[in-house]
């Protein structure tokens, strides 16, 4: 069975990447623990969180709680 990746890629990672890291041209560690942080993306708003109630909605919620 052939290898999944060509050996040239392994050679590049093993030999060239350390040189680039020493020169400061390739990162040695990631900025954060998640892919989102490493790509510099903002965390999206929680779409399941309820939006703040307006004055009319708050009154409706209180009325529904009181009168079922």
Secondary structure, DSSP 8 states (H G I E B T S, - for coil): ---SS-HHHHHHHHHHHHHHHHTTSS-SS-SSSSHHHHTT------TTS-----HHHHHHHHHHHHH-
